[in-house]
Amino acid sequence: MSDRRSDGPVAAYLADSVVCLRFFSRLTPALPASVSALAGRRRMVGAVRALPVASLAIALPAAIALVVVLLVGLPPLAASGIALAVLAVTTGALHEDGLADVCDGFFGGRDAPQRLEIMRDSRTGAFGALGLALTVLVRASLLAAVAEQAGALSAGLALLAAAVASRTALLWPWIKTPPARPDGLARLVGRPDPSAAALAAATALVLVLVMTPGFAPVAVVPGAIGALAVAWGMSRAAEWRIGGHTGDVLGATQQLAEIVMLAAIVVTLT
């Protein structure tokens, strides 16, 4: 009998959420021993079905911080910077590190082996530093624009919606491209189950729709299309530059998809 039947669908889904939290963040929620044990038996390839819900939990501390500091009276750009700092602490800057490594490797290497070697190097080069600085600036500016045009609560919801959409988008290159390294984490973890990814996409759409009606419902379609376009583009670029995906590619996809989702919200508010 499968885990899902013996432990129940709710417990199984909760366990999958914990698996995603442990994989994509530093959050370690206190759970009943039975759920923690079940999470230890679940595999990431199937647990991705709960990634949208886990993404909400990952971004929630940053969203709360954003709303609070905005209500206290801090300028929107400063408040957005604080929120992104909280988010980076929550994730261990996992996706930001991936973006910086992709910028260094894709633009600094002569061929696929050298690009992969650069991406594995823990040091950040000029391309990585510039790419990271620009994307943080853009993300903070877009969040500040939402706060200015729609208020603190809408800015917090926009951050949550972007977190859900962007982390779900990274499943595309994960599924559609092969691992670039024979010994990398991507190969060890395996490719997500397509049915689990489809459920994640459906869940993400519902969650984003729930979070946006109060201020920018028409942003959902262009935001989702934009996130998919980023995911598709990163897939093609990764195959061209390094022969497939790595964890860094997934992180870069998340960062760029988050920008696109936030941009769609801002555009629809203007």
N, C-alpha and C positions, 0 to 999 in steps of 0.2 A: 504494500500500500504506500502511496506517495506521501511526502511530507504535507502536501496541500490537503489531502483527505484526512490524514491522521491528526493533524494539528489544527485543521480548520482553515478556510480561505482568509478570514480576517487576520489570524495569527501569521499565516504565510505571507500575506501582503505586508504586514507590519515588519516581519523579519526581512523581507526584501528591501523595505525602506531603510532599515538599519544597515544592510549591506551597502546600499548606495551612499548613505551618510558616511560610513567608514571609508569608502573608496574615494569619495569626492570632497571630504572635509575632515576637520579635526573634531567634529562633534561625536561624542560617545554617550548617548542618552542612557540613563538608568532604566533598565527594563526588567520584567520578571525573568527569572532564570530559564523558564521554559522557552520564552521568546528569544533570549540571547543564544541559547543552545540551538534553536531552530535556525537562527541567522547564521550560525557557524556552519550549518550544513547546506545553506543555499549557495548557489553559484551566481557570479555576476552576470553571466550571459542571459540568465532568466530574470534576475533581480532588476534589470533595467526597466521593467514594466512599471516599477515604483519610482523611477527617477524624477518625474515631475513633482510628486509629493515630497520627496527628499529635497528637491530644489527649493521648495517653499521653506522648509525648515532651515536650510542652509542660508537663505537670504533674509530670513525673518529678523535676526538680530540687527542686521544692517538697516533694514526697513524701519524698525522701531527707533534705532538711533537717528535716522534721517528725520523722521516725524518729530521726535522730541527736540532735537537741536533747532529745527525750523520753528517750532512753536515757542522755544525759548527766545528766539529773535536773531539767531545767526544768519548771515547772508546766505542765500541759496547755494552759491558756489562753494563756500566754506563748508556748509552742512553736507553737501554732496561728497566733498572730499573726505569728510569724516566717515560718512556711510561706506564709501568704497574702502577705506582703511579697515573698518570693522569687518567688511566682507572678506578682505584679503587675510585678515587674522583668522577668520572662521575657516577658510579653505586652505590656509597655509600658503596663500598666493599660488596655488597649484596651477590655475589657468593662466595667470599673468606670467609665470615662469615658462609655461609652454609657448606663449606668444613670443616672448623674448628669444627663446631658443630657435623657434621657427624663423624669425626675422634674421637672426645671425646665420643660421644654416642655409636657408633658401637663397639669401642674397650674398653670403660671404664665401660659399664653397664653389669649387670648380666642377665637381662631379658628385654623384650620389654618395659614394663612400666618404668623401671629405665632408659633405654636408651633414651626414649622419654623425660623423666624429665631432664636428663642431657642436651639433645639437646635444650631444652627450656631455660635452664639457660644461662644468658647473659655472664657469666664468661667463659674464655677460659682455658682449662686444658692443661696438658702436651701433650697428643695426638694431640689435636687441634693445639697447637703452633708448634709442630714438623711437622705435616702434612702441615700446611700453609707455614712454612718456606721452606720446601723441594719443594713444588709445585711452589712457587714464584721463587725460585732459578732455577728450571728446565725451567720454562717459560722464564725467562730472558736469560738463557743460550742459549735456542733454538732460540730466536729472535736475539741474538747476533751472532749466527752461520749463520743465514740467511743473516744478514747485512755484515758479513765478506766475505761470498761466493758470494753473488749476489748484494750487494749494498744497499744503503739507501732506495731507492724507493721500491725495492722488499721486504725489511723488513717491510715497512709500509703496502704494499699490503698483505703480509703474515699475519700480525696482523689482518687486516680486514677480510681476508678469514677465519682465525681461529675463529674470533668472530661470523661470520655468521654460520659456521658449528657447533660450540659448543652450541650456544644458540638454534639452531634448534634441536640438539640432545636431549636436555632436555625435549622435548615434549614426547619422548618415555616413560620414567617412569611416566610421568604425565598422560598419557593416559592408559598405560598398567597395572598400579597398583592402588589399592584403596587408598584413604586417610588414613593415619595411625592414625589420631586423629579425634574424632567425632566433635570437636569444632575448628579445625584448619582452617587456611586461605585456604588451598587446598580444603577442603570440601565446604567452602563458595563460592569460585570462581567457582568450578566445573571443570569437565574434558573438555579439548579442543575438539572441534568438529573434528572427524576424517577427514572429507573432507577439513577442514581448515588446519589441520596438514599436509595433503598430499600436498596441494598447497604450504605450507611453505617449505616442503622438496624439491619440484620441483624448487621453487624460489631460495632456498639456493644453489642447485646444479648449477643452471645457473650463479648465482652471483660468486660462487667460481671459476667456469670455466673461467669467464670473468677476474677475478683478477689474475689467475695463469699462463696463457700461456706464459708470458714473461720470466718466470724463472723456473717453476716446474710444468708443466701441468700433468705429470704422477703422481704427488702427490695426485691428486683429488680422484682417485679410492681408493688407500690404506688409505688415510685420511678419506674418507667418511665411509669406512668399519670399520676403527678403531673407529671412533666416534660412529657409531652404536653399535659396540661391547662394548664400554664403557657404553652406554646407557642401553643396554641389561643387562650387568653385574651389574650395579647399581640398576636396577629394581629387579633382583633376590636377590641381597644382602639386599635391603631395605625390601622386603617381608620376608626374612629370619630373619632379625635382629629386625625389628619394625612392620612388618605386612602391610607395604605399603609405600607410599611416603609422604614426607613433603616438604615444601619449601626449607629446608636445603638439602634434597636429590637432588632436582633439581639443586641447586647451585653447589653441589659437582660434579654432572654429567657434568655441563658446564665447570668447571675448568679442569677436567680430559680429557674431549673431546677436549678442546683447546690444551692441551699438546700433545695429539695424533696427531692432525692435524698439529701442528707445527713440530712435530717429523717427520711426513711423508714428509713434505716439505724439511727439512734438509737432510734426508736420500737420497732423490732424487737429491739433489744438489751435493752430495759428489761423 
